[in-house]
């Protein structure tokens, strides 16, 4: 398989997983119903090395990453970062749940939408302990972690190709820079 084709395939899988996680899980679609596709992010203009400021958190955009933006129409896609462009399969995103559902409900929906998803090891991010899920699909390693902050349930999502040896450290840079307000 050519590298270009593989990169395009990984990007397509990442987009599908992102749609399932955001539209299917965070908007409450019942199993078997078509999820609502979230709005395409609009560029927000934070350059690599700059700080992305949001009402609930801030984080630094690492070198080599692009701030793809946020969805100002759904209110759920709050930030989306991609390394080396959208076709790399390496991404980090933040979703704000506006439905008021509990973390447990979202975890149950995520497990149903991600066959093989298992509980992930807890991580400390910005002084808060986050718990979540991990899975592998179509050659991607997927993570979804949850935290309540500012009265909102926030899901942090990141993915990378299973054969990418550097992505985990780069995502860790983002997590280390994240602070809650």
C-alpha positions in Angstrom: 0.0 0.0 0.0 1.5 3.4 -0.9 2.3 5.9 1.8 0.0 8.5 0.3 -2.9 6.0 0.1 -2.3 4.8 3.7 -2.1 8.4 5.0 -5.4 9.2 3.2 -7.0 6.0 4.7 -5.8 6.9 8.2 -7.3 10.4 7.8 -10.6 9.0 6.7 -10.7 6.6 9.7 -9.8 9.5 12.0 -12.6 11.6 10.6 -15.1 8.7 11.0 -13.9 8.0 14.6 -14.2 11.7 15.4 -17.7 11.9 14.0 -18.8 8.8 16.0 -17.2 10.1 19.1 -18.6 13.6 18.8 -21.9 13.2 17.0 -22.9 9.7 18.1 -21.7 9.8 21.7 -22.0 13.4 22.7 -25.3 14.2 21.0 -27.1 11.1 22.3 -27.9 9.2 19.1 -29.5 5.9 19.9 -27.7 2.8 18.5 -28.8 2.2 14.9 -29.6 5.8 14.2 -27.6 8.1 11.9 -25.5 10.6 13.9 -25.6 14.3 13.1 -22.4 15.3 11.5 -20.7 18.0 13.4 -19.8 21.3 11.8 -16.5 21.4 10.0 -14.0 23.3 12.2 -13.1 26.8 11.2 -9.4 27.9 11.5 -8.9 29.9 14.7 -5.4 31.1 13.9 -3.3 30.0 16.9 0.2 29.3 15.4 2.4 26.5 16.6 4.0 27.5 19.9 1.1 29.8 20.7 -1.4 29.4 23.5 -5.0 28.4 22.6 -7.2 30.2 25.2 -10.7 28.9 25.9 -13.2 29.7 28.7 -12.6 26.3 30.4 -8.9 25.7 29.6 -5.8 26.7 27.8 -3.1 24.7 26.0 0.0 25.2 23.9 -0.1 24.2 20.2 3.1 22.2 19.7 5.6 22.8 16.9 4.6 20.9 13.8 0.9 20.9 14.8 -1.9 23.0 13.2 -4.8 24.5 15.1 -7.6 23.4 12.8 -10.1 25.3 14.8 -13.4 24.8 16.6 -17.0 24.5 15.7 -18.9 27.7 16.6 -22.2 26.2 15.5 -22.6 23.0 17.5 -20.8 24.3 20.6 -19.3 20.8 21.2 -16.1 20.8 19.1 -14.2 23.2 21.1 -10.7 22.7 19.7 -9.0 20.5 17.1 -5.3 20.1 16.6 -3.6 18.0 13.9 0.1 17.2 13.5 1.5 17.6 10.0 -1.9 18.1 8.4 -5.1 16.2 8.5 -3.8 13.2 6.6 -1.3 12.1 9.3 -3.9 10.5 11.6 -2.3 12.3 14.6 -4.9 14.5 16.3 -6.0 16.0 19.6 -9.4 17.4 20.2 -11.6 18.8 23.0 -15.4 18.3 23.1 -17.7 20.1 25.5 -20.9 18.1 26.2 -23.8 20.5 26.2 -26.5 17.8 26.9 -26.0 17.6 30.7 -25.6 13.8 30.6 -23.4 12.0 33.1 -19.9 10.8 32.5 -21.2 7.2 33.0 -23.8 7.6 30.3 -21.2 8.9 27.9 -18.8 6.1 28.7 -21.5 3.5 28.1 -22.3 5.1 24.7 -18.6 5.2 23.8 -18.0 1.6 24.6 -21.0 0.7 22.5 -19.7 2.8 19.6 -16.1 1.6 19.9 -16.0 -2.2 19.9 -13.1 -3.5 21.9 -12.8 -0.2 23.9 -11.4 -0.8 27.4 -10.9 1.4 30.4 -7.6 3.3 30.1 -5.1 4.1 32.8 -6.0 7.3 34.6 -3.9 10.4 33.7 -3.2 13.7 35.5 -3.9 16.7 33.3 -3.6 20.2 34.7 -3.9 18.9 38.2 -7.1 16.9 37.6 -7.3 13.1 37.4 -8.9 12.0 34.2 -10.3 8.6 33.4 -11.3 7.3 30.1 -11.2 4.7 27.3 -8.8 3.4 24.8 -9.2 1.3 21.6 -7.6 0.4 18.3 -9.4 0.6 15.0 -8.2 0.6 11.4 -4.6 0.9 12.6 -5.2 3.9 14.9 -4.7 4.1 18.6 -7.7 6.0 20.1 -8.1 7.6 23.5 -11.0 9.4 25.1 -10.7 10.9 28.6 -13.3 12.8 30.6 -13.2 15.6 33.2 -15.8 17.8 34.8 -14.7 21.5 34.9 -16.6 24.7 35.1 -19.9 22.8 35.5 -19.3 21.1 32.1 -18.3 17.6 31.1 -15.3 17.7 28.8 -13.9 14.9 26.6 -10.3 15.0 25.5 -9.7 12.8 22.4 -6.5 11.9 20.7 -5.4 9.4 18.1 -2.4 8.3 16.2 -1.4 5.5 13.8 -0.3 2.4 15.8 3.1 2.4 14.0 3.9 6.0 14.9 6.6 6.0 17.5 6.6 9.7 18.3 3.0 10.7 18.4 2.4 9.6 22.1 5.2 12.0 23.3 3.8 14.8 21.2 0.3 14.4 22.6 1.9 14.3 26.1 3.3 17.8 25.4 -0.2 19.0 24.8 -1.5 17.3 28.0 1.4 18.8 30.0 0.6 22.3 28.7 -3.1 22.1 29.4 -4.4 24.1 32.4 -8.0 24.3 33.6 -9.7 27.6 34.5 
